[in-house]
Amino acid sequence: MYQGLLERDTELLDGLLDSGYTLTHMTGYRQSRTEWLQQIDSGEMRYHSAQPRSTAVEVTGDTAVLVGRDVVDATIWGGCGIWNLQLTTTFERRDDTWIALRTVATTF
């Protein structure tokens, strides 16, 4: 996902995300997949770098929860910053592919 974010490759991201995917920002704003991808395309959201700090994954059957802690440099809606983000993403296995259903961003 970070490759898609950093390269503004919304086609790559589109293939990784469920049609009902949502991203809940650290502000609490819950954004649809469509709106998020449009804002990446338009440049309203630009991700400059992401430095991983830790990653943990728990798999139960066809569901996986990935908790990643990363230092993210981004410009979001005109505000530039570097944030310590914890991204909790829930995935569902479909055949041999893991599809992201939702991500919740908080700080750490």
VENBELFEN-V919917 format. One record per residue. N is the residue number from 1. RES is the residue in three letters. SS is DSSP state (H for helix, E for strand, - for the rest). PSI is psi in whole degrees, 0 to 359 (NA if undefined). Layout:
((N:RES:SS:PSI) (N:RES:SS:PSI))
//
This chain:
((1:MET:-:321) (2:TYR:H:325) (3:GLN:H:313) (4:GLY:H:319) (5:LEU:H:311) (6:LEU:H:329) (7:GLU:-:3) (8:ARG:-:41) (9:ASP:-:83) (10:THR:H:340) (11:GLU:H:317) (12:LEU:H:311) (13:LEU:H:318) (14:ASP:H:322) (15:GLY:H:343) (16:LEU:H:345) (17:LEU:E:138) (18:ASP:E:152) (19:SER:E:333) (20:GLY:E:14) (21:TYR:E:141) (22:THR:E:149) (23:LEU:E:119) (24:THR:E:115) (25:HIS:-:165) (26:MET:-:343) (27:THR:-:347) (28:GLY:-:350) (29:TYR:-:126) (30:ARG:E:119) (31:GLN:E:137) (32:SER:E:159) (33:ARG:H:313) (34:THR:H:312) (35:GLU:H:317) (36:TRP:H:312) (37:LEU:H:322) (38:GLN:H:320) (39:GLN:H:332) (40:ILE:H:314) (41:ASP:H:317) (42:SER:H:345) (43:GLY:-:1) (44:GLU:-:332) (45:MET:E:119) (46:ARG:E:127) (47:TYR:E:118) (48:HIS:E:320) (49:SER:E:160) (50:ALA:E:123) (51:GLN:E:110) (52:PRO:E:141) (53:ARG:E:319) (54:SER:E:155) (55:THR:E:135) (56:ALA:E:140) (57:VAL:E:135) (58:GLU:E:123) (59:VAL:E:129) (60:THR:E:104) (61:GLY:-:238) (62:ASP:-:18) (63:THR:E:139) (64:ALA:E:142) (65:VAL:E:120) (66:LEU:E:127) (67:VAL:E:112) (68:GLY:E:136) (69:ARG:E:125) (70:ASP:E:151) (71:VAL:E:116) (72:VAL:E:128) (73:ASP:E:119) (74:ALA:E:160) (75:THR:E:113) (76:ILE:E:117) (77:TRP:-:40) (78:GLY:-:348) (79:GLY:E:121) (80:CYS:E:143) (81:GLY:E:169) (82:ILE:E:121) (83:TRP:E:142) (84:ASN:E:100) (85:LEU:E:136) (86:GLN:E:119) (87:LEU:E:116) (88:THR:E:112) (89:THR:E:130) (90:THR:E:130) (91:PHE:E:155) (92:GLU:E:134) (93:ARG:E:127) (94:ARG:E:110) (95:ASP:-:242) (96:ASP:-:19) (97:THR:E:140) (98:TRP:E:125) (99:ILE:E:131) (100:ALA:E:129) (101:LEU:E:322) (102:ARG:E:152) (103:THR:E:138) (104:VAL:E:122) (105:ALA:E:130) (106:THR:E:173) (107:THR:E:161) (108:PHE:-:NA))
//
